[in-house]
Amino acid sequence: MCVKQLICVSDTAWSGLPGRAAQLVGRLKNTRVLYIDPPPDPRDASAAKSEGEQAAKHVTVLTPPPMSAAARRGGFRNACYQRRLARFLAERMRDYGFENPVLWLTDPLSAGLPGRFGHGPVVFDCQGFPPADGPKRAALAETLSGRADLVITQSEGARQALSAFNAKTALIPNGVDFELFQRARDSALAFPNDLFMVKNPILGHVGLLGDHLELGFVEQAAGAHPEWSFVFIGECADTEATRRLREMKNVYMLGVKPQKQLPLYLCRFDVCMSLYRSGEAGRDVSPMKLYEYLAAGKPIVSTPQPAQTLDYADVIYIAGGAAEWTAACRKAATERDAWKVRQRMSYAKASSWDARVVDVEHVLAELEIEQ
């Protein structure tokens, strides 16, 4: 199998925190990639068209035409935008000498794009199903699945759902930058300044803090154990639950950190927390942070959500209730099991983005998606 040319129309930008699409298509071997960033808002004065940023030896990043708020809601305005985007992509194909490239799509809003310009096979890399933003997106995801030559999903639940619209649907979970996150095992890493006054044991969480998480478990554990420190890295939604946590003396919310700095914090965590709630919010997530915790080798306390967590039950402390959660944290904080550390890192290496790309290449080969 050889995909020589690929156009990725992504819903996450190449720069900043690397998303799934960038991690996967950027690692395909011997493949030239035109990576199309999400469309800017037309009111953004800095949204001038990019002439092409050479992000890597084989990847060129382009900024598409602006997209209005109305077009982002689907319907007629979105259909008009997809025709405009198709013309843009046809022009860029000529500019960069692309012929019959694989078209890799990540956003259901792109359902109207296939067949509008001279591309080759279509891959829909579904970022989550059903989408969190409503039934219109779900309907578009179903339509795009039916039009694609291959559908890739992050979770088994999404694979089962979208298989009804395309028999060529494969499960490829998210992955981890293993080389980066295994650095958390190095105790010689620089000590973050904002952790100097935080006492051990530190129970840490990386990622968005909001109502999709079981924050009540944390509140109860923090109240029962004032000698424990709870550290949160990432954005924090303004909710009643997060406001209560902020008021607790042993809870520290340190904000967003660049990805390259995350191993410095994970290195100092005694326990890593995964807190997805049951229900739609956590059912079909493929948790990148879980794989990052595994790569760091740290003890992990997790709810039973998402289902992929259960694949690592031999090295994760799983708790479904608040009292059980506190007990699991107590056990994890005193873990002294070298086998579990090695096994976590082994699981993470098998879940690296490099390993996931091998899986992608195998699926493309089996379905004879090539040029």
KABELJO-V946373 format. One record per helix or strand of 2 or more residues. SS is the DSSP state (alpha for helix, beta for strand). FROM is the first residue (numbers start at 0). TO is the last residue. Records with the same first field share a line. If there is no record, write none. Layout:
SS: FROM-TO, FROM-TO
This chain:
beta: 4-8, 31-36, 52-55, 58-62, 101-104, 121-124, 149-152, 168-170, 201-205, 228-232, 250-254, 270-273, 298-301, 315-317
alpha: 19-24, 68-71, 74-95, 107-111, 134-146, 155-161, 177-184, 192-194, 214-223, 239-245, 258-267, 279-282, 287-295, 306-311, 321-332, 337-349, 352-365
